[in-house]
Amino acid sequence: MPSCYHDNTLSEDFELLPAVDVLDGKAVRLERGAYDRVAADAGDPFELIARVAAARPPLVHVVALGAARDGGAPVELARRAVAAAAPVPVQLGGGVRSVADALALVDAGVARVMIGTAAFGPRPLEEYVDALGGRLVVAVDVADGVVRTAGWLESTRLTTAEALERCTAAGVGRILCTAIARDGTLAGPDLDLVREARAGFGGALLAAGGIRNAADVEAVHRAGADGAVVGRALLESGYGFTSAQR
């Protein structure tokens, strides 16, 4: 954790991850995932990745928004993100629609591959667990109690509980649960959603959506999260990713 956010209530293995979302070649933050509502624009994504990586977070979280919406593994973006973040590892999502897509990102150097659309599609989730093991992160992106995919534009009709059950049954070890209604708003996290995710999933739980400051990070930790992803607060204030981590 950055020293300015250190608190004894946070466990030493809690992961605070800076998020860099990429759309049309720029680092952006969308409001509630709407592609026509850019809440923040930070320009060159690779410069931003390098800047936050210099603070030595556990990983840098990168999402290829265009690929998330349209499909297609963003291999070149992945390579450039990995190079910019080095030696800090990269957790990257967006566009994965097959095991081959996921493995292409691993080949590009990505440490953790995040899948959402593929996780709740027609192919068995177990295929991704078998192929990726501990490199896999399943995105459970929730709006109005229902999981959404394809850049949050499509509904799976799965409730949060049903999605968590599917992850557990498939042997998924790590999920990222995002409150879509809070994402990019700086309105504070959805602690009820974090608690529901913690109750329904026994693996590692990352939380995202609405996080503004250290108090919010501490709140999601107390609600049961093992880590938090910080997006808009990073772009607008740096959120402490400006000095060496512990």
Salt bridges, closest charged atoms under 4 A:
GLU12 OE1 - ARG246 NE 3.20
GLU15 OE2 - ARG112 NH2 2.80
ASP21 OD2 - ARG29 NH1 2.64
GLU31 OE2 - ARG32 NH1 2.93
GLU31 OE2 - ARG37 NH2 2.84
ASP41 OD2 - LYS26 NZ 3.90
ASP70 OD1 - ARG69 NE 3.05
GLU76 OE1 - ARG79 NH1 3.45
GLU127 OE2 - ARG123 NH2 2.97
ASP183 OD1 - ARG29 NH2 2.93
ASP192 OD1 - ARG195 NH1 3.10
ASP216 OD2 - ARG212 NE 2.73
ASP226 OD2 - ARG198 NH1 2.96
GLU236 OE2 - ARG232 NE 2.74
